[in-house]
Amino acid sequence: MQSPYQPSDIESKWQQQWSDSNLYLTEENQDKPKFYALSMFPYPSGKLHMGHVRNYVITDVIARFKRMQGHRVLHPMGWDAFGLPAENAAIDRGIPPAKWTYENIAQMRSQLQELGLSIDWCREVATCSPDYYKWTQWLFLQFYEAGLAYQKEAAVNWDPIDQTVLANEQVDAEGYSWRSGAKVERKLLRQWFLKITDYAEQLLNDLQQLQGWPDRVKTMQENWIGKSVGAYLEFPIVGSDEKIAVFTTRPDTVYGVTYVVLAPEHPLTEKVTTPDRKEAVEAFIQEVSSESEIDRTADDKPKKGTLTGGKAINPFTGEEIPILIANYVLYEYGTGAVMGVPAHDVRDFKFAKENNLPMKVVILPDDADNGDICFLEAYTEVGTMINSGNFNGMNSMKGKEAVIKLAENEGFGKKRIQYRLRDWLISRQRYWGCPIPVIHCEDCGTVPVPTEQLPVQLPEQVEFSGRGPSPLAKLDDWVNVTCPKCGKPAKRETDTMDTFIDSSWYFLRYTDATNQNEPFNPDRVNDWMGVDQYVGGIEHAILHLLYSRFFTKVVRDRGLVNVDEPFKRLLTQGMVQGLTYKNPQTGKYVIPENIESREEEGKDGKTVTAYYDKESGDRLSVFYEKMSKSKYNGVDPKLVLEKYGADTARMFILFKAPPEKDLEWDDADVEGQYRFLNRVWLLVNEFNENPDSAKDKAIDKANLSKEEKDLRRAIHTAIKEISEDLNGDYQFNTAVSELMKLSNALRDAKIKNSPVYREGVETLILLLAPFAPHISEELWHKLGNSESVHLANWLTIDEEALTVDEITLVIQIKGKTRGTISAPASASKDELEAIARASDIAQKYIADKEIKKVIVVPNKLVNFVVV
């Protein structure tokens, strides 16, 4: 008697056996082609969610497929383990961040293992481990030695009550601190930066190498880098030797500059402010300090400013123009100053109107004349230059180069390429991060920690209050050290690194994860890099991917790797969405327990199901939205695994939608995949228990019956289609559909004692293996195999089996189908017409009738047009 399909029994059994036999240890045999399959590693929150499941299952299918194709595969996993949540947990729960983090790692590792992922856990890394962050510090010193790491003053989010720096994620949308509720201020603080701008042009140009990346992601990076070609111009300050530097992409409008604007934080602000404007300027600076960067630069926010009393000179006209400060100009962007051309810039136009500033038109549409000047809106297009001295009448596009040339000749400007990209601020005034390995000495300045003293370890006995400076700054024993250079008393740097640093090189460490002497061996890293397939969310399209590309180029230039780009191919998987219930009256999401369903008559008279809030009685809006705790629409993977097993969860995730599209969770579809696996289980067990099955008999290709040929065609069609779906664009959903077709063909076959049927059963298991690894392994061994199905070779197509001997020929009379007949696949058009004419179906309609015309569509139909 057959045993029922019990996923809980077979899945835990095989997971243990795979672990005990080290089945998924990375093979280093360089005679085989390599394949590096990588998912973006998770933050160890402690709980797996469906987004994790989708990401890791996609990568796992690719890794398993490549192994079966004969590749040696690197498929590792680790933990992006530093960051703010652990520090918050320390404050809220009174436990050390390390304890909270490592407990979460252990919990999530166990959850991932339950999915049956073919991960080499011997290469596991955690960014919070000293074994890892020692090399993060070592790499920082590589940047420092190359002149790519430096300190300067920069604006930070400052909580005036708790007297501490806040990360952007600690500030709400209204600009208030999540800690104290205080209005967050902007404050200048000395911070560490990496010179990513030195690589802006490379990062931009090398996007062309990334043929395996989605165009959408490349466009996002291109826009973030934001290359602009324009002019650097200097406006002398009246009564001073200082000059205000600006960058503009519209040098053709420089004769229309009627004012200059400084960022409130600009060092020149204090110098240009006159005594009579001092009080107003200081009040304005105080007001702006409480605004977030988003508020200051948002298009829909008011553009506020005030006069400083100072004047600048437009070097092109010699005119004195006022100097203002305004909230929309940021010191960190460009030069921290802009020239105001309100007649030809939308933002300047709005600002000038709101602050009653003068406007001067210097570009007109080609079909206009001076009498058409209108100030209803800024004119920003190409046109003819007017009021522009010797450039009057010149096309404004040509005028750009002409104005720059004049500026260069006269010494008050030059052509410049500028980028929107800013240097990467990596300082964090927090504890749970990688310490920056430098020491500050009064005599020697900034001194790198000697490499033999790495890692600079995080101290364990730390008090977390959430107030005041970084907890590290309060530890005198840790902060106070001797200078490695002169031996005098000195102090450690108390800032830790942005966690994006940790994730910008982890893929390099995986290639040699246990190396104690260097971050990675050059031979090993150059063997495995770049990553052949990277899988992760679109939310990382800019920062993580850009920083990883930057890191790779720097370590390449330091002679550590020989690749230009870290990730050859990128798949950005869609979100997992859950059914969501929202009260349109209150705008609040409703938990499923508070929902009542009712059958009602719809507009078309048909019965529909409506949903109501039990508490308010309001009818609810029902739709799919990204799974989230706050929306009460999440599905716990643990519950799905307990009820259906990992293989079902994997099959549903892969079948429901193409990997790059959003996936709508549907319990009925999950149940459908469970039923499919049950059918496969039954089919294989019935074959195995059939005493007459041809388990050892070879296929005689020369003497196959029609039924055997049809089944072989179905078998090899499945091999062909699934192989294509697992190469290139990864159409897992259509691959699963092909598995179902093959299963149906086997179930309907009447030749269950034929060796062709045995070939079909074995093929079904082998093709299913990357998708549902546990049930495939169990059924493979039930067939008498001793070696793992995951060590088997991927199947090759027998092209002869795909050849069709006969076709189904449609018979039409005057375009209307009257029936079908079988015909040789090799028949010519004339032969098809003759076969169709002779058929009983055609004779019934064409006998004794005049045939006006015969239309033959090869391999499809014959249409008789009769009178």
Residue pairs with C-beta under 8 A, 6 or more apart in sequence:
2 682
2 685
2 686
2 689
3 685
4 681
5 677
5 678
5 681
5 682
5 775
7 644
7 645
7 646
7 647
7 648
7 677
7 774
7 775
8 642
8 645
10 774
10 775
10 777
10 778
11 114
11 116
11 645
11 646
11 647
11 774
14 116
14 773
14 774
14 777
14 778
15 113
15 114
15 116
15 774
17 23
18 24
18 118
18 788
19 113
21 788
23 118
23 788
23 790
23 791
24 75
24 118
24 119
24 120
24 121
25 120
25 122
26 72
26 73
26 74
26 75
26 76
26 120
26 122
26 123
27 72
27 73
28 72
29 72
30 72
30 527
32 70
32 71
32 72
33 70
33 71
33 72
34 71
34 72
34 73
34 74
34 527
34 528
34 532
35 63
35 66
35 71
35 72
35 73
35 74
35 532
35 533
36 73
36 74
36 528
36 529
36 530
36 531
36 532
36 533
37 59
37 62
37 63
37 66
37 73
37 74
37 75
37 531
37 532
37 533
37 535
38 59
38 74
38 75
38 76
38 507
38 510
38 531
38 533
38 534
38 535
38 567
39 55
39 56
39 58
39 59
39 77
39 534
39 535
39 536
40 55
40 503
40 534
40 535
40 536
40 537
40 540
40 544
41 77
41 78
41 79
41 80
41 503
41 506
42 52
42 79
42 80
42 108
43 79
43 80
43 81
43 83
43 85
44 79
44 80
44 81
44 101
44 104
44 105
44 108
44 126
45 85
45 104
45 108
46 103
46 104
46 107
46 108
47 107
47 108
47 111
48 108
48 111
48 112
48 637
48 638
49 576
49 627
49 634
49 637
50 576
50 578
50 627
50 634
50 635
50 637
50 653
50 665
51 537
51 575
51 576
51 627
52 112
52 637
53 115
53 576
53 637
53 649
53 653
54 573
54 576
54 653
54 659
54 663
55 535
55 536
55 537
55 573
56 77
56 112
56 115
56 117
57 115
57 117
57 649
57 650
57 653
57 654
58 535
58 571
58 573
58 653
58 654
58 659
58 730
58 732
59 75
59 533
59 535
60 75
60 115
60 116
60 117
60 118
60 119
60 650
60 770
61 650
61 654
61 726
61 732
61 770
61 771
62 533
62 535
62 726
62 730
63 73
63 75
63 118
64 118
64 769
64 770
64 773
64 790
65 726
65 770
65 794
66 73
67 73
67 118
67 790
67 791
68 766
68 769
68 770
68 790
68 792
68 793
68 794
69 793
69 794
70 793
70 794
73 118
74 120
74 123
74 510
74 511
74 528
75 117
75 118
75 119
75 120
76 119
76 120
76 123
76 124
76 125
76 510
76 513
77 112
77 117
77 119
77 121
77 123
77 124
78 123
78 124
78 125
78 126
78 127
78 506
78 510
79 101
79 105
79 108
79 124
79 125
79 126
79 127
79 128
80 127
80 499
80 502
80 503
80 506
81 101
81 105
81 126
81 127
81 128
81 129
81 502
82 127
82 128
82 133
82 432
82 433
82 434
82 496
82 499
82 502
83 432
83 433
83 499
84 167
84 169
84 170
84 430
84 432
86 97
86 98
86 100
86 101
86 128
86 432
87 97
87 430
87 431
87 432
87 464
89 95
89 97
89 100
90 96
90 97
90 100
90 431
90 432
90 464
91 464
91 465
91 466
93 100
96 460
96 462
97 128
97 431
97 432
98 128
98 460
101 126
101 128
101 432
102 126
105 126
109 121
109 124
111 637
111 638
112 119
114 641
114 646
115 641
115 646
115 649
115 650
116 646
116 647
116 650
116 773
116 774
118 773
118 790
122 513
122 514
123 510
123 513
123 514
124 513
125 132
125 506
125 509
125 510
125 513
126 132
127 133
127 136
127 434
127 499
127 502
127 503
127 506
128 432
130 455
130 457
131 516
132 502
132 506
132 509
133 434
133 435
133 455
133 502
134 454
134 455
135 509
135 518
135 519
136 434
136 497
136 501
136 502
136 505
137 434
137 435
137 436
137 437
137 449
137 454
137 455
137 456
138 451
138 454
138 519
139 505
139 519
139 551
139 555
140 149
140 436
140 437
140 497
140 501
141 437
141 448
141 449
141 451
142 554
142 555
142 558
142 560
143 149
143 194
143 554
144 438
144 448
145 448
146 554
146 557
146 558
147 195
148 194
148 195
148 198
148 554
149 192
149 193
149 194
149 195
150 192
150 193
150 195
151 190
151 191
151 192
151 193
151 446
152 190
152 191
152 193
153 188
153 189
153 190
153 191
154 188
154 189
154 190
154 191
154 193
154 332
154 425
155 186
155 187
155 188
155 189
155 265
155 293
155 330
155 331
155 332
156 165
156 166
156 186
156 187
156 188
156 189
156 191
156 429
157 165
157 166
157 167
157 168
157 170
157 171
157 184
157 185
157 186
157 292
158 164
158 165
158 166
158 184
158 185
158 186
158 187
158 189
159 165
159 166
159 177
159 179
159 180
159 182
159 184
159 185
160 182
160 183
160 185
161 177
161 179
161 180
161 181
161 182
162 177
162 179
162 180
162 182
162 466
162 467
162 468
163 467
163 468
163 469
164 179
164 429
164 466
164 467
164 468
164 469
165 189
165 428
165 429
165 469
166 177
166 178
166 179
166 184
167 428
167 430
170 177
170 178
170 179
171 177
171 178
171 184
171 292
172 178
175 183
175 184
175 290
175 291
175 292
175 295
176 182
176 183
176 184
177 183
177 184
179 466
179 467
183 290
184 290
184 292
185 289
185 290
186 265
186 288
186 289
186 290
186 291
186 292
186 293
187 289
188 265
189 427
189 429
191 425
191 427
191 495
192 425
192 426
192 427
192 436
192 493
192 495
192 497
193 423
193 424
193 425
193 426
193 427
194 423
194 424
194 426
194 550
195 423
196 203
196 421
196 423
196 424
196 546
196 547
196 550
197 419
197 421
197 422
197 423
199 550
199 553
199 554
200 225
200 227
200 419
200 421
201 227
201 417
202 553
203 221
203 225
203 421
203 546
203 549
203 550
203 553
204 222
204 225
204 227
206 549
206 553
206 564
206 565
207 213
207 218
207 221
207 222
209 564
209 565
210 218
210 565
210 567
210 568
210 570
212 568
212 569
212 570
213 567
213 569
213 570
214 570
214 572
214 660
216 538
216 541
216 572
217 538
217 541
217 545
217 570
217 572
220 541
220 542
221 541
221 542
221 545
221 546
223 420
224 420
224 421
224 542
224 546
225 419
225 420
225 421
225 546
226 419
226 420
226 421
227 417
227 418
227 419
227 420
228 247
228 249
228 417
228 418
228 419
228 420
229 249
229 415
229 416
229 417
230 247
230 248
230 249
230 250
230 251
230 400
230 415
230 416
230 418
231 247
231 248
231 251
231 254
231 400
231 403
231 404
231 407
231 413
231 414
231 415
231 416
232 245
232 246
232 247
232 335
232 413
232 414
232 415
232 416
233 245
233 246
233 247
233 248
233 251
233 254
233 315
233 339
233 407
233 412
233 413
234 243
234 244
234 245
234 246
234 315
234 412
234 413
235 243
235 244
235 245
235 246
235 257
235 260
235 312
235 313
235 314
235 315
235 321
235 339
236 242
236 243
236 312
236 313
236 315
236 412
237 243
237 244
237 268
237 271
237 272
237 310
237 311
237 312
237 313
237 323
238 310
238 311
238 312
238 313
238 320
239 311
240 271
240 272
242 268
242 271
244 260
244 262
244 268
244 312
244 323
244 337
245 335
245 337
246 260
246 334
246 335
246 337
246 338
246 339
247 334
247 335
247 416
247 418
248 254
248 338
248 339
250 341
250 344
250 345
250 400
251 399
251 400
251 403
251 404
251 407
251 413
252 362
252 363
252 385
252 388
252 391
252 396
252 397
252 399
252 400
252 403
253 341
253 343
253 344
253 345
253 362
253 363
253 396
254 314
254 316
254 339
254 341
254 403
255 314
255 316
255 317
255 360
255 362
255 385
255 387
255 388
255 389
255 391
256 341
256 342
256 343
256 344
256 359
256 360
256 361
256 362
256 363
256 387
257 314
257 316
257 321
257 339
257 340
257 341
258 321
258 340
258 341
258 342
258 352
258 357
258 358
258 359
258 360
259 321
259 322
259 323
259 324
259 339
259 340
259 352
259 357
259 358
260 312
260 321
260 322
260 323
260 324
260 337
260 338
260 339
260 340
261 305
261 323
261 324
261 325
261 326
261 329
261 337
261 338
261 339
261 340
261 351
262 268
262 269
262 272
262 308
262 323
262 324
262 325
262 329
262 336
262 337
263 269
263 325
263 326
263 329
263 330
263 331
263 333
263 336
263 337
264 284
264 285
264 288
264 289
264 325
264 326
264 327
264 329
264 331
265 285
265 330
265 331
265 336
266 325
266 329
266 331
266 336
266 337
268 337
269 281
269 285
269 308
269 325
271 310
272 308
272 309
272 310
272 323
273 281
273 308
273 309
273 310
274 308
274 309
274 310
275 309
276 309
277 306
277 307
277 308
277 309
280 306
280 307
281 306
281 308
281 325
284 304
284 305
284 306
284 325
285 325
287 304
288 296
288 304
288 327
291 327
293 330
295 301
296 327
296 328
296 330
297 328
297 330
299 347
302 354
303 326
303 327
303 328
303 347
303 350
303 351
303 354
304 326
304 327
304 354
305 324
305 325
305 326
305 327
305 328
305 351
305 355
306 324
306 325
306 326
307 322
307 323
307 324
308 322
308 323
308 324
308 325
309 323
310 322
310 323
311 320
311 321
311 322
311 323
312 320
312 321
312 322
312 323
313 319
313 320
313 321
314 321
315 407
315 410
315 412
315 413
316 389
316 403
316 406
316 407
317 389
322 357
324 340
324 355
326 351
328 347
328 351
329 336
329 337
329 338
330 336
332 422
333 422
334 418
338 348
340 348
340 351
340 352
340 357
341 348
341 362
342 348
342 349
342 351
342 352
342 353
342 357
342 358
342 359
342 378
343 349
343 359
343 360
343 361
343 362
343 363
343 375
343 378
343 379
344 361
344 362
344 363
344 378
344 379
344 380
345 378
345 380
346 377
346 378
346 380
348 378
349 359
349 377
349 378
351 357
352 358
352 359
359 375
360 387
361 373
361 379
361 386
361 387
362 385
362 386
362 387
362 388
363 379
363 381
363 382
363 383
363 384
363 385
363 386
363 396
364 370
364 372
364 373
364 379
364 383
364 384
364 386
365 372
365 379
365 381
365 383
365 384
366 383
366 384
368 383
370 386
382 395
382 396
382 397
383 395
383 396
384 393
384 394
384 395
384 396
385 391
385 392
385 393
385 394
385 395
385 396
385 399
386 392
386 393
388 394
388 399
391 399
391 402
391 403
394 402
404 413
404 414
404 415
407 413
407 414
408 414
408 415
424 498
424 500
424 547
424 550
425 498
426 436
426 497
426 498
426 500
426 501
427 436
427 495
427 496
427 497
427 498
428 495
428 496
428 497
428 498
428 499
429 469
429 470
429 473
429 494
429 495
430 470
430 471
430 496
431 458
431 462
431 464
431 470
431 471
431 472
431 496
432 458
432 496
433 496
433 497
433 498
433 499
434 496
434 497
434 501
434 502
435 455
435 456
435 457
435 458
435 472
435 492
435 493
435 496
435 497
436 493
436 495
436 496
436 497
437 448
437 449
437 454
437 455
437 456
437 493
438 446
438 447
438 448
438 449
438 492
438 493
439 446
439 447
439 448
439 449
439 481
439 483
439 484
439 490
439 491
439 492
439 493
440 446
440 447
440 490
440 491
440 492
440 493
441 447
441 483
441 485
441 486
441 488
441 490
442 488
442 490
443 483
443 486
443 488
444 483
444 485
444 486
444 490
447 483
447 484
447 485
447 490
448 484
449 456
449 484
450 484
453 484
456 492
458 472
459 472
459 475
459 477
459 478
462 471
462 472
462 475
463 471
463 474
464 471
465 471
468 474
469 494
470 494
470 495
470 496
472 478
472 479
472 492
472 494
472 496
473 479
473 494
478 492
479 491
479 492
479 494
480 489
480 490
480 491
480 492
481 489
481 490
481 491
481 492
482 488
482 489
482 490
483 489
483 490
500 543
500 544
500 547
501 547
503 544
503 547
503 548
504 544
504 547
504 548
504 550
504 551
505 519
505 548
505 551
505 552
505 555
507 529
507 531
507 534
507 548
507 566
507 567
508 519
508 520
508 525
508 529
508 552
508 555
508 561
508 566
509 519
509 520
510 528
511 520
511 521
511 524
511 525
511 527
511 528
511 529
512 518
512 519
512 520
512 521
512 524
512 525
515 521
519 560
520 560
522 560
522 561
525 560
525 561
526 561
526 562
526 563
529 561
529 563
529 566
530 552
530 563
530 565
530 566
530 567
530 568
531 566
531 567
531 568
531 569
532 568
532 569
533 568
533 569
533 571
534 566
534 567
534 569
534 570
534 571
535 570
535 571
535 573
536 544
536 570
536 571
536 572
536 573
537 572
537 573
537 575
538 572
541 572
545 567
545 570
548 566
548 567
549 565
549 566
551 566
552 561
552 563
552 564
552 565
552 566
553 564
555 561
556 562
556 563
556 564
571 659
571 660
571 730
572 660
573 659
573 660
574 657
574 658
574 659
574 660
574 661
574 662
574 663
575 626
575 627
575 662
575 663
576 626
576 627
576 653
576 662
576 663
576 665
577 624
577 625
577 626
577 627
577 633
577 662
577 663
577 664
577 665
578 624
578 625
578 626
578 627
578 631
578 633
578 634
578 635
578 664
578 665
579 622
579 623
579 624
579 633
579 664
579 665
580 589
580 622
580 623
580 624
580 625
580 631
580 632
580 633
581 589
581 590
581 592
581 595
581 611
581 620
581 621
581 622
581 632
581 633
582 588
582 589
582 590
582 620
582 621
582 623
583 589
583 590
583 613
583 616
583 618
583 620
583 621
584 618
584 619
584 620
584 621
585 616
585 618
586 616
586 618
589 630
589 631
589 632
589 633
590 613
590 620
590 632
591 632
592 632
594 613
594 614
594 615
595 611
595 612
595 613
595 614
595 620
596 611
596 612
596 613
596 614
597 609
597 610
597 611
597 612
598 609
598 610
598 611
598 612
599 607
599 608
599 609
599 610
600 607
600 608
600 609
600 610
601 607
601 608
602 608
610 619
611 619
611 620
611 622
612 618
612 619
612 620
613 619
613 620
624 662
624 664
625 631
625 633
626 662
627 633
627 634
627 635
627 665
628 634
635 665
637 649
640 648
640 649
640 670
641 649
644 670
644 671
644 673
644 674
645 674
645 774
646 774
647 677
647 771
647 772
647 773
647 774
647 775
648 670
648 673
648 674
648 677
648 772
649 670
650 771
650 772
651 673
651 676
651 677
651 736
651 771
651 772
652 669
652 670
652 672
652 673
653 663
654 732
654 733
654 735
654 736
654 771
655 669
655 673
655 732
655 733
655 736
655 737
656 663
656 664
656 665
656 666
656 669
656 733
657 663
657 664
657 733
658 731
658 732
658 733
659 730
659 732
676 740
676 743
677 772
677 775
679 743
679 747
680 743
680 764
680 768
680 775
680 779
681 775
681 779
683 743
683 746
683 747
683 761
683 764
684 761
684 764
684 765
684 779
684 782
684 783
685 779
685 782
687 693
687 752
687 757
687 758
687 761
688 782
688 783
690 752
690 753
692 753
693 752
693 753
693 757
693 758
694 753
694 754
694 755
694 757
694 758
695 758
695 784
697 755
697 758
698 755
699 712
699 755
699 756
699 759
701 800
704 712
704 756
705 751
706 805
706 806
707 749
707 750
707 751
707 754
708 751
708 754
708 756
709 801
709 805
711 745
711 746
711 749
711 751
711 754
711 756
711 757
711 760
712 756
712 759
712 798
712 801
713 801
713 802
713 804
714 741
714 742
714 745
714 760
715 742
715 745
715 756
715 759
715 760
715 763
715 801
716 797
716 798
716 799
716 801
716 802
717 738
717 802
718 738
718 739
718 741
718 742
718 763
718 764
718 767
719 763
719 767
719 795
719 796
719 797
720 797
720 802
721 734
721 735
721 738
722 735
722 738
722 739
722 767
723 794
723 795
723 797
725 731
725 732
725 734
725 735
725 738
726 732
726 735
726 770
732 771
735 771
736 771
738 767
739 764
739 767
739 768
739 771
742 760
742 763
742 764
742 767
743 764
745 760
746 757
746 760
746 761
746 764
749 757
749 760
751 757
761 783
762 783
763 795
765 776
765 779
765 780
765 783
765 789
766 776
766 780
766 789
766 792
766 794
766 795
767 795
768 775
768 776
769 776
769 777
769 780
769 789
769 790
769 792
773 789
773 790
776 789
777 788
777 789
777 790
780 788
780 789
780 792
781 789
803 825
804 825
805 824
805 825
806 822
806 823
806 824
806 825
807 822
807 823
807 824
807 825
807 859
807 860
808 820
808 821
808 822
808 823
809 820
809 821
809 822
809 823
809 832
809 835
809 836
809 860
809 861
809 862
810 817
810 819
810 820
810 860
810 861
810 862
811 817
811 818
811 819
811 820
811 821
811 836
811 839
811 841
811 842
811 861
811 862
811 864
812 818
812 861
812 862
812 863
812 864
813 842
813 845
813 846
813 863
813 864
813 866
814 863
814 864
814 865
814 866
815 863
815 865
818 841
818 842
818 844
818 845
819 841
820 841
821 835
821 836
821 839
821 841
823 832
823 835
823 836
824 831
825 859
827 835
829 856
829 858
832 856
832 858
832 862
833 854
833 856
833 862
836 842
836 862
836 864
837 843
837 846
842 862
842 864
845 864
845 866
846 864
846 866
849 866
849 867
850 866
850 867
851 864
851 865
851 866
851 867
852 865
852 866
852 867
853 864
853 865
854 862
854 863
854 864
854 865
855 861
855 862
855 863
855 865
856 862
856 863
857 863
